[in-house]
Amino acid sequence: MEIDIPSYFGEMRNFVSYYLLETLFGPSILLGGVVWIILRSIHRIYFDSLSHFPGPKLAAIGPWYERYYDIVRGGLMTEKLAELHKIYGPYVRISHVEVHTVDPEAWGQIYNTTSQFKKAPSPAVYAHPMAQCSLFGLRDPVEHKARRQLLEPLFAKKTIRNLSWMFMSKVQKQLLRYEEYAGSGKVLDVWNSTRCMTLETMDQFLFAGSINSLEHNDFKHPLLSVFDSQSDTLHIFRHFPWIAWVAVNLPIRFIQKLWPDIGALASFQEVVIFR
């Protein structure tokens, strides 16, 4: 009887590998993962540096408590925060790395121009791809101060006064559009018209251009729908920044097919960059 030695040992190796993986290592890995999650949860609830702050135990375990209300419940975390503060007081732990406060004294210490507190890396609001290289996205207070000093002259009172003619021209343009509705029987969308005026003013002031948003029919500029829809996707991008990274770095033609609203915003950014 002839035995194919290489084939024989190959089958034995496959059998042993399958046996060890499925019979021994598989359950061990699963059990180890469960034990690790339990131990980590106990540590975060009772022994973490934030454990002395009151709050829901589920929130202390990880980010999924906040993600549930932000994503699954459609952004209801803001309303939930008000409820939690009624239960736990001015300081509430809302995740394993985050404490929320409604204490005015704390706001004064944290949010001022001389504060040395760094912006939190998580949730990834400041790491959003669309916030990178912006003043909003800078986490280091020293770097933030240096960048702010470069921009402050643009928003000085003297600068704004010198550009008052531009702001008033946009208001006049808005009023002229209002006259088109007089006696027409059409409904005037004051909210969107004001947003269009603001959008057109900021585009000229910041980017030296004009998107003529006030000229759109019924003041329905595409960017307004983008801003409105961002409230739905912002929470997803906030908690899963890698999705935002993919959305920003894909070619615009793909973004426009996958996320039409984000594609419109990306197109506007491209227009601003190459003006």
N, C-alpha and C positions, 0 to 999 in steps of 0.2 A: 504494500500500500504506500503510495507516494503522497507526501504532504508538502503543500506549498508553504514553506517556512515564513517568508515575508507576509503572505496573505493571512496565515494563521495568527501570527503575532499582531498583525494589524487589526484583526477582528477582536482579539483579546484586549488590545489597547482601547478600542472603541467601547467594548463591553464594560471594562473597568471604569473608563471615563464617564460613561452613562450612569453606571451604578453609583459612583461616588457623587456625581453631580445631582442626580435625581433623588437618591436615597439618603445621602449623608449631608452633602454640602448645601443642597437646595433648601431643606427645612432649617438648617443651621443659619444660613444667610438670612432667611425670612425671620427666624426667631431673633437673631441678633439685631436686625433692623427694628423690630417691634420693641425690643428691650431698650435700644438706643433712643428711640422716640419717647418712650415712657420716662427714661432717666433725664433726658434733656428737658422734657416738659416739667418734671418735678423741680429741676434746678431753676428753670426760668420762673416758675410760680413762687418758690419759697426761698431760693438762695441767690437769685440774681441781684445785681446792684439796684434794679428798679422794683424789687419785690415789695418794698415798703409802701409803694404807691397803691391806693385802692383801685379796683377795677374788676371787670369780669375775668374769671380764671381762663376762659377760652381765649380771650384777647392776649393774655400773657404768654400763651404757648407759642404763638407765631403770628404771621401777618394775615392769616386766612379769615379772622374775625372781621377785620376792616375790609378785606377784599370781598367778603360776602355781601356786606351792605353797599359797597361801592359799585360792584359789578353785577351781582345776581339781583340785588334789590334796586338797581338803577340809581345809584348815587344817594341813597338814604342815610349814609354815614353821618352827614351833617345834622340831620334830624335826630339820629341816634345819640350823637354827642350831647345834645341838649338834655335828652332823657337820662343819660349816664351821669351828667353833672348834678342833676336833681337827686340822684341816688347816692353818689359817692362824694360829692363836694367839688371844690374848685380845681382839684388835680385828679385826673383819671388816667390810668394806664390803658392805652388802646391797642398796644401791640407789644411784642417782646423787646422792642427798642424805642418805643415812642410813648411820651406822656403828653396829654392835652390839658391845657389850663385855660380858665376864664378869669384868672386873677389879674386885675389891672396893674398891680405893682410888678408882677412878673413881666408883663408886656413892656413896661417902661425900661426894665433892665435888659431885656433881650432885643427888642426892636428899637434901637436908636443908632445914630451915626457913629457913636464911639464904642459900640458893642464889639467885643472880641469873640463872641460866640460864632462858631462855624455852622453853616446850614447843614442839616442832617443829610447823609448820603442815602438814607432810606426812610420812607418810600422815595422812589427815584424821580421826584418832581424836577429837581435841579439837574439831573443827569439826562433829561429828555433831549434827544438829538436836536430838536428844534430850539432848545434853550442853550445849547452849547455855544461858547464864545460870546454869549450875551451877558449883559450886566446882571440879569435875573439868574443866570445859571452859575455865576461865580460863587463858590462856597467859602473861599478864604477871605476874611474881612480886610486884610491888607491889600490883596489884589483888587478886591471890590472897591476899596477907597481910591486906589490909583486910577482905576477905570472911570469911576464916578467923577473924579476931578477933571478928567478930560471932557466929559459930557456936560458938566455943570454950566459952562458958558452958553451952551445952546439953549438952555432953559432959564437963563437969567432974566430978570424983569426988564432990563434994557433991551435985550434981544427980542423978547416977546412984544414989547411996545413998538419996536421998529418994524415988526412984521404984522402989526395989527391990521394993516390994509389987506393983507392976504386973508386973514381970518374973516374980516368983514365982507370980502368979496365972495367967500363961500356962503356966508349967511344970506347975502343978497341973491346969490344964485338959487339957494334953497327957496327963498320967498318968491322968486320969479316962477319957479316950478309950482308953487302953491296957487299962483294966479291961474294956472292952466285948469285947476280943478274948480274954480269959482263958477257956479251955475251949470256945471257939467253933469251933476248928479252922481259922479263917481266918488267912491270912498277914498279919503286921503289917509294914507298910513303915515302918521306923524312919527311914530317910533322908528320905522325903517328909513324915513327921509332924514331924520336926525342922525341916524347911524351912517347913512351914505355921506352926509355932510362932514361928519367926523372922519370917516375913512378917507375922503378926498383931501381934507385938510392935512391929515397926518401924512398922507402919501407925498404931498407937495412939500411939507415942512421937513420931513425926515429923509425922503428919497429923491427930492427935486424932480418929481414927476406928477402926473395926474392920471388917475384911472377913470375919471369922469363918471364916478358912481352915481352922481345926482342926475345924470342924463338917462339912466335906465328906466324903462317903463315900470310904473307903479313902485319905483324905488326897490326893485328886486335884483340887486347886484349879486352875482354868484358867490362872492366872498361872504356875504351875510349868511347864506345857508351853510357855508363852511363853518363859520363861527358858531352857529346854532347847533350843528351836528357834532362839533368837537366835544360838547358836554357828554355825549354818549361814548365817544372813543377815548376821551381824556383819562378816564378812570382805568381803562385797560392799559393804555400807554404808561400811566403812572405806576402801576403795579408790575407791569411786564415790559420794561423799557426795550427789551430786545425786539419786541414786535414793532415798536416805533422806529428802531434802528433799521429794521428790514424795510418798513414803509418809506423811510426817508431815502435810503440808498438804492432802491430799485429805480430803473429807468422810468421817467415820467409817464411814458405811454402805458407801462404796466400798472403803475399806481392809479392812473385814471380809470383803468378797467376794474381793478380790484377795489379801490376806495375812491370813487369819483370826487367826493368832497375834498379829501386830502390831496388828490391830484390837482384840483383847482388851486389849492393853497401852494402846492409845490410849483405850479406854473407861475403863480404870482411872484414867488421868491426868485425864480429863475429870471423873470422879466426885470425885477429890481436889481439883481446882481449884474446883468449884462446891459443895463441902460448906459 
